[in-house]
Amino acid sequence: MAVGPDTLPELKPVDGFRIGIASAGIKKPGRRDVVLMEVCDGATVAGVFTKNAFCAAPVTLSKQYLASSATRYLLVNTGNANAGTGEQGMADAIRCCDAVAQLVGVEREAVLPFSTGVIGEPLPVDKIVAVLDDAKTDLNESNWLNAAHGIMTTDTRAKAACEQFVYQGQTVTLTGISKGAGMIMPNMATMLGYVATDARVAQPLLQQWLSQAADRSFNRITIDGDTSTNDSCILVATGRSGVSVEAENTELADLFLAALNRIMLNLAQAIVRDGEGATKFVEVRVEQAASVEEALQVAYTIAHSPLVKTALYASDPNWGRILACVGRAGLENLDLNALEIYLNDVCIVEKGGRAASYTEEQGQAVMDGEEILIHVVLKRGAVRESVWTTDLSTEYVHINADYRS
């Protein structure tokens, strides 16, 4: 179950970035569940990771290795998160990195591991190691779509995006994939994301821009309010296009950042559209707030509310639930008579109560749609922020009740 058309753009290869996929059968026999990504020598790599204190062993290692060495390979497995696995989980992640390093002739620290799947079960290292040679043999620059399928867990569709722009006659490409459908909550969402570009970007600047882009995309989505143990997003700049992006060149930097922000938001919203059991894609927009924090405080109070989310699933225009969320969001000195609340362009609340022009038929027409905008105007300042979420369906309960079976 997902919202919106299941279409993907043409995924352009990125010179200097190759991908190979293999089948280890970690959770399901025959499943292509191991992905190996090769980063060319001289590339720069940036990453952002979960803020869950119980972060998985591969997250801990990836953060350490990324800070200490030049990254040459990314290893991803699905079907097992290698989280909540203690010292053995760390040893297993290291063993996987060692196996890749020995196979391709690099140092262990040049390999970043990533895992996604069931928490608390031992990583089947032998299965992963046994297919690494297959993944290496499969390495090529055109494997993006296969990789998008290879990193899926409870996802029902692959998620990928591609952007290109031309600067002084030279084409710059950005291509990326993501996965995620449940345990979605900012910092980050339960997701893996990989974006590569053939632009050249210095590592500190690449890290700064990735962090900013993630804050506006992957850190603005929520499905169920649960922050995963394994969230990771990696941005690779191979430099093979010959276009060097520097902050001082504002024209080029603006072009690059616009493309990066579009691709990151596209990948993040694709996760929401494929949220577990989702039947609605919902933007919660708060504007005329006094600060970013205030706007997000209101937006997330609405987006996390089980009462709002179940009303969305029922297509029930129960506007009182939204009003109650705004009231309990914790804003000081909130002027109830000034604020307004809308469903799409239908005003439902004004002057402290139900809008005089509102009719149930108007609200029902909005709620019957697949895509809904909940729009709150606070009239306290000039800040505008959005988060994206889903409804909460019976199918979500079934998926997560049966997840380990």
C-alpha positions as CSV (number, residue, x, y, z in Angstrom):
1,M,0.0,0.0,0.0
2,A,1.5,3.3,-1.0
3,V,0.3,6.8,-2.1
4,G,0.9,8.2,-5.5
5,P,2.2,6.8,-8.8
6,D,5.0,4.2,-8.7
7,T,7.3,5.9,-11.2
8,L,11.0,6.6,-11.2
9,P,13.1,8.9,-13.3
10,E,15.9,7.6,-15.5
11,L,18.8,7.0,-13.1
12,K,21.9,8.4,-14.6
13,P,25.2,6.7,-13.7
14,V,27.7,8.7,-11.7
15,D,31.3,8.4,-13.0
16,G,33.5,7.0,-10.3
17,F,30.7,5.3,-8.3
18,R,29.9,1.6,-9.0
19,I,27.3,-0.7,-7.4
20,G,27.1,-4.5,-7.2
21,I,24.2,-6.6,-5.8
22,A,24.2,-10.2,-4.5
23,S,21.8,-12.7,-2.9
24,A,22.7,-13.9,0.6
25,G,19.2,-15.0,1.6
26,I,19.5,-13.3,5.0
27,K,15.8,-13.3,5.7
28,K,14.2,-14.7,2.6
29,P,15.8,-17.3,0.2
30,G,16.8,-15.9,-3.1
31,R,16.4,-12.3,-2.0
32,R,19.0,-9.9,-3.4
33,D,19.9,-8.4,0.0
34,V,23.6,-7.5,-0.1
35,V,24.7,-4.3,-1.9
36,L,28.4,-3.3,-2.4
37,M,29.2,0.3,-3.5
38,E,32.6,1.2,-4.8
39,V,33.9,4.8,-4.4
40,C,36.7,5.9,-6.7
41,D,40.0,7.0,-5.3
42,G,40.1,10.7,-4.5
43,A,36.4,11.0,-3.8
44,T,35.0,12.8,-0.7
45,V,32.4,11.3,1.5
46,A,30.0,12.8,4.1
47,G,27.5,11.1,6.4
48,V,24.7,11.8,8.8
49,F,23.4,9.2,11.2
50,T,20.7,8.3,13.8
51,K,20.7,10.0,17.2
52,N,19.3,6.9,18.8
53,A,21.6,6.1,21.8
54,F,21.2,2.4,21.0
55,C,22.6,2.9,17.6
56,A,23.6,-0.3,15.7
57,A,27.1,-1.6,15.5
58,P,27.5,-0.7,11.8
59,V,26.5,2.9,12.6
60,T,29.1,3.2,15.3
61,L,31.8,1.7,12.9
62,S,30.7,3.9,10.0
63,K,31.0,7.1,12.0
64,Q,34.4,6.1,13.3
65,Y,35.8,5.0,9.9
66,L,34.4,8.0,8.1
67,A,36.2,10.3,10.5
68,S,39.5,8.4,10.3
69,S,40.1,7.2,6.8
70,A,39.3,7.7,3.1
71,T,36.2,5.7,2.2
72,R,36.4,3.4,-0.7
73,Y,33.5,0.9,-0.2
74,L,30.0,0.9,1.3
75,L,28.5,-2.5,2.3
76,V,24.8,-2.8,2.9
77,N,22.8,-5.7,4.1
78,T,19.0,-6.0,4.6
79,G,17.1,-8.5,6.7
80,N,19.1,-8.0,9.8
81,A,19.8,-4.7,11.6
82,N,22.8,-5.9,13.7
83,A,21.4,-3.6,16.5
84,G,21.1,-4.5,20.1
85,T,23.7,-7.1,19.6
86,G,26.4,-6.0,22.0
87,E,30.1,-6.8,21.6
88,Q,29.3,-9.7,19.2
89,G,27.5,-7.3,16.9
90,M,30.5,-5.1,16.7
91,A,32.8,-8.0,16.0
92,D,30.4,-9.2,13.3
93,A,30.4,-5.8,11.6
94,I,34.2,-5.6,11.7
95,R,34.4,-9.1,10.2
96,C,32.3,-8.0,7.3
97,C,34.5,-4.9,6.7
98,D,37.6,-7.1,6.9
99,A,36.1,-9.5,4.3
100,V,35.5,-6.7,1.9
101,A,38.9,-5.1,2.6
102,Q,40.7,-8.4,1.8
103,L,38.6,-9.0,-1.3
104,V,39.3,-5.6,-2.9
105,G,42.7,-4.7,-1.4
106,V,42.0,-1.8,0.9
107,E,42.3,-1.1,4.6
108,R,39.4,-2.2,6.9
109,E,38.7,1.5,7.7
110,A,38.0,2.2,4.1
111,V,34.8,0.1,4.3
112,L,31.6,1.5,5.8
113,P,29.0,-1.1,6.9
114,F,25.3,-0.5,6.9
115,S,22.5,-2.9,8.1
116,T,18.7,-2.8,8.2
117,G,16.1,-5.2,9.3
118,V,15.2,-7.0,12.5
119,I,16.8,-5.7,15.7
120,G,18.4,-7.9,18.3
121,E,19.3,-11.0,16.2
122,P,22.9,-12.0,15.4
123,L,24.1,-10.9,12.0
124,P,24.5,-13.9,9.7
125,V,28.1,-13.0,8.8
126,D,28.9,-16.2,6.9
127,K,26.0,-15.7,4.5
128,I,27.1,-12.1,3.7
129,V,30.8,-12.9,3.3
130,A,30.0,-15.9,1.0
131,V,28.4,-13.6,-1.6
132,L,30.8,-10.6,-1.5
133,D,32.7,-11.9,-4.6
134,D,29.4,-12.0,-6.5
135,A,28.7,-8.4,-5.5
136,K,32.2,-7.4,-6.6
137,T,31.7,-9.1,-10.0
138,D,28.4,-7.3,-10.4
139,L,30.0,-3.8,-9.9
140,N,28.9,-1.3,-12.5
141,E,27.8,2.3,-12.7
142,S,24.3,1.5,-14.0
143,N,23.1,-0.6,-11.1
144,W,21.2,2.1,-9.2
145,L,17.7,0.6,-9.7
146,N,18.8,-2.9,-8.7
147,A,20.4,-1.4,-5.6
148,A,17.2,0.5,-4.8
149,H,15.4,-2.8,-4.7
150,G,18.3,-4.5,-2.9
151,I,18.1,-2.2,0.2
152,M,14.3,-2.5,0.7
153,T,12.9,-4.1,3.9
154,T,9.1,-3.5,4.4
155,D,9.1,-1.1,1.5
156,T,6.6,-1.9,-1.2
157,R,8.4,0.1,-3.9
158,A,11.9,1.2,-4.8
159,K,12.9,4.8,-4.1
160,A,15.3,6.7,-6.3
161,A,15.9,10.2,-7.7
162,C,18.2,11.9,-10.2
163,E,19.1,15.5,-10.9
164,Q,21.3,17.1,-13.5
165,F,22.4,20.6,-14.3
166,V,24.8,22.3,-16.7
167,Y,27.4,24.8,-15.7
168,Q,29.6,26.4,-18.3
169,G,28.9,23.6,-20.7
170,Q,29.6,20.8,-18.3
171,T,26.9,18.5,-16.9
172,V,26.8,17.6,-13.2
173,T,24.9,14.5,-12.1
174,L,23.4,13.6,-8.8
175,T,21.7,10.2,-8.4
176,G,20.4,8.7,-5.2
177,I,18.4,5.9,-3.6
178,S,16.7,5.5,-0.2
179,K,14.7,2.9,1.8
180,G,12.3,3.2,4.7
181,A,8.7,2.6,5.4
182,G,8.2,2.2,9.2
183,M,10.0,3.3,12.4
184,I,10.1,6.7,10.8
185,M,10.8,9.7,12.9
186,P,13.3,12.6,12.6
187,N,16.9,12.3,13.8
188,M,16.7,10.8,11.3
189,A,13.9,8.6,10.0
190,T,14.4,4.8,9.9
191,M,16.1,5.0,6.6
192,L,19.1,4.4,4.5
193,G,20.0,6.9,1.9
194,Y,22.9,7.0,-0.6
195,V,23.5,9.9,-3.0
196,A,26.5,10.3,-5.4
197,T,27.5,13.2,-7.6
198,D,30.4,13.5,-10.1
199,A,31.0,17.1,-8.8
200,R,34.1,17.8,-6.8
201,V,33.4,19.1,-3.3
202,A,35.8,19.4,-0.4
203,Q,34.8,17.1,2.5
204,P,34.1,19.8,5.1
205,L,31.8,21.6,2.7
206,L,30.2,18.3,1.6
207,Q,29.4,17.5,5.2
208,Q,28.0,20.9,5.9
209,W,25.7,20.7,2.9
210,L,24.6,17.2,3.5
211,S,23.7,18.0,7.1
212,Q,21.7,21.1,6.0
213,A,19.9,19.1,3.3
214,A,19.0,16.3,5.7
215,D,17.6,18.7,8.1
216,R,15.2,20.0,5.4
217,S,14.3,16.5,4.1
218,F,14.9,13.3,6.1
219,N,14.6,15.2,9.4
220,R,11.1,16.6,8.3
221,I,9.3,13.2,7.9
222,T,7.5,11.1,10.4
223,I,5.3,8.0,10.1
224,D,5.0,6.6,13.6
225,G,7.2,8.7,15.9
226,D,9.9,6.0,16.3
227,T,13.6,6.8,15.7
228,S,15.4,3.8,14.3
229,T,18.8,2.4,15.5
230,N,20.3,2.2,12.0
231,D,19.5,5.5,10.2
232,S,22.3,6.6,7.8
233,C,22.6,8.9,4.8
234,I,25.8,9.1,2.8
235,L,26.8,11.7,0.2
236,V,29.7,10.9,-2.2
237,A,31.4,13.4,-4.5
238,T,33.6,11.6,-7.0
239,G,34.9,14.8,-8.8
240,R,35.0,13.0,-12.1
241,S,32.9,15.6,-13.9
242,G,35.7,18.1,-13.5
243,V,33.3,20.7,-12.0
244,S,34.6,21.9,-8.6
245,V,31.9,23.3,-6.4
246,E,33.1,25.9,-3.9
247,A,31.2,28.1,-1.5
248,E,32.9,31.2,-3.0
249,N,31.4,30.5,-6.4
250,T,27.9,31.3,-5.4
251,E,26.3,30.8,-8.8
252,L,27.6,27.2,-9.0
253,A,27.0,26.5,-5.3
254,D,23.4,27.6,-5.7
255,L,22.9,25.3,-8.6
256,F,24.4,22.4,-6.8
257,L,22.5,23.0,-3.6
258,A,19.2,23.3,-5.4
259,A,19.8,20.0,-7.0
260,L,20.9,18.4,-3.8
261,N,18.0,19.7,-1.8
262,R,15.5,18.5,-4.5
263,I,16.9,15.0,-4.6
264,M,17.0,14.7,-0.8
265,L,13.4,15.9,-0.5
266,N,12.3,13.6,-3.3
267,L,13.9,10.6,-1.5
268,A,12.5,11.6,1.9
269,Q,9.0,12.1,0.6
270,A,9.1,8.8,-1.2
271,I,9.6,7.2,2.1
272,V,6.5,8.8,3.5
273,R,4.4,7.9,0.4
274,D,5.5,4.3,1.0
275,G,4.8,4.4,4.8
276,E,3.7,1.1,6.2
277,G,0.0,0.8,5.6
278,A,-0.2,4.4,4.3
279,T,-3.3,5.5,2.4
280,K,-2.7,9.3,2.7
281,F,0.3,11.6,2.1
282,V,0.0,14.6,4.4
283,E,1.9,17.8,4.6
284,V,1.6,19.7,7.9
285,R,2.5,23.3,7.2
286,V,2.9,25.9,9.9
287,E,3.5,29.5,8.9
288,Q,3.7,32.9,10.5
289,A,5.5,31.3,13.5
290,A,7.9,33.2,15.7
291,S,10.7,30.6,15.2
292,V,11.6,27.4,13.4
293,E,11.4,25.5,16.7
294,E,7.9,26.9,17.3
295,A,6.7,26.0,13.9
296,L,8.1,22.4,14.1
297,Q,6.7,22.0,17.6
298,V,3.2,22.6,16.3
299,A,3.7,20.6,13.2
300,Y,5.0,17.5,14.9
301,T,2.3,17.6,17.6
302,I,-0.2,17.3,14.8
303,A,1.8,14.8,12.7
304,H,2.4,12.5,15.7
305,S,-1.2,12.5,17.0
306,P,-2.8,9.0,16.8
307,L,-6.2,10.7,16.9
308,V,-5.4,12.9,13.9
309,K,-3.7,10.1,12.0
310,T,-6.6,7.6,12.5
311,A,-9.1,10.3,11.5
312,L,-7.0,10.8,8.3
313,Y,-7.3,7.0,7.7
314,A,-11.0,7.2,8.1
315,S,-11.2,10.2,5.9
316,D,-13.0,11.9,8.8
317,P,-12.9,15.7,8.8
318,N,-12.7,15.7,12.6
319,W,-11.2,19.2,12.8
320,G,-11.5,19.3,16.6
321,R,-8.5,16.9,16.9
322,I,-6.3,19.2,14.9
323,L,-7.4,22.2,17.0
324,A,-6.6,20.3,20.2
325,C,-3.1,19.5,18.9
326,V,-2.3,23.1,18.2
327,G,-3.6,24.0,21.7
328,R,-1.4,21.4,23.5
329,A,1.7,22.0,21.5
330,G,3.1,24.1,24.3
331,L,3.3,27.6,22.7
332,E,3.3,30.4,25.3
333,N,0.9,33.3,24.9
334,L,-0.9,31.7,22.0
335,D,-3.6,34.0,20.7
336,L,-6.5,31.6,19.9
337,N,-8.5,34.4,18.3
338,A,-5.8,35.2,15.8
339,L,-4.7,31.8,14.5
340,E,-6.3,30.0,11.6
341,I,-6.4,26.3,10.5
342,Y,-7.1,25.0,7.1
343,L,-7.6,21.7,5.3
344,N,-6.1,22.4,1.9
345,D,-7.7,25.8,1.2
346,V,-10.8,25.2,3.4
347,C,-10.7,27.3,6.5
348,I,-11.8,25.1,9.5
349,V,-10.8,27.3,12.5
350,E,-10.8,31.0,13.0
351,K,-11.5,33.5,15.9
352,G,-11.1,30.7,18.4
353,G,-13.6,28.3,17.0
354,R,-15.1,26.7,13.9
355,A,-14.9,29.0,10.9
356,A,-18.3,30.5,10.0
357,S,-17.9,29.6,6.4
358,Y,-17.0,25.9,7.1
359,T,-19.2,23.1,6.1
360,E,-18.8,19.4,6.8
361,E,-19.1,18.7,3.0
362,Q,-16.1,20.9,2.4
363,G,-14.0,19.1,4.9
364,Q,-15.2,15.7,3.7
365,A,-14.2,16.5,0.1
366,V,-10.6,17.3,1.3
367,M,-10.3,14.2,3.5
368,D,-11.5,11.9,0.7
369,G,-8.3,12.7,-1.3
370,E,-5.0,10.8,-1.1
371,E,-2.9,14.0,-0.6
372,I,-3.9,16.4,2.2
373,L,-2.5,19.7,3.4
374,I,-3.1,20.6,7.1
375,H,-2.2,24.3,7.2
376,V,-1.8,26.3,10.5
377,V,-1.4,30.1,10.4
378,L,-0.2,31.2,13.8
379,K,0.2,35.0,13.1
380,R,3.1,35.3,15.5
381,G,6.0,35.9,13.1
382,A,7.4,35.2,9.6
383,V,8.7,31.6,9.9
384,R,7.3,28.8,7.7
385,E,8.1,25.1,8.1
386,S,6.6,21.8,6.9
387,V,6.7,18.2,7.9
388,W,5.4,15.2,6.0
389,T,3.5,12.3,7.4
390,T,0.9,9.6,6.8
391,D,-2.3,8.3,8.2
392,L,-2.3,5.4,10.7
393,S,-4.1,2.4,9.3
394,T,-5.1,-1.1,10.4
395,E,-2.5,-2.4,7.8
396,Y,0.2,-0.6,9.8
397,V,-0.7,-2.6,12.8
398,H,-0.8,-5.9,10.9
399,I,2.6,-5.2,9.3
400,N,4.3,-4.5,12.6
401,A,2.5,-7.2,14.5
402,D,3.8,-9.8,12.0
403,Y,7.2,-8.2,11.3
404,R,9.3,-11.0,12.8
405,S,7.1,-13.9,11.6
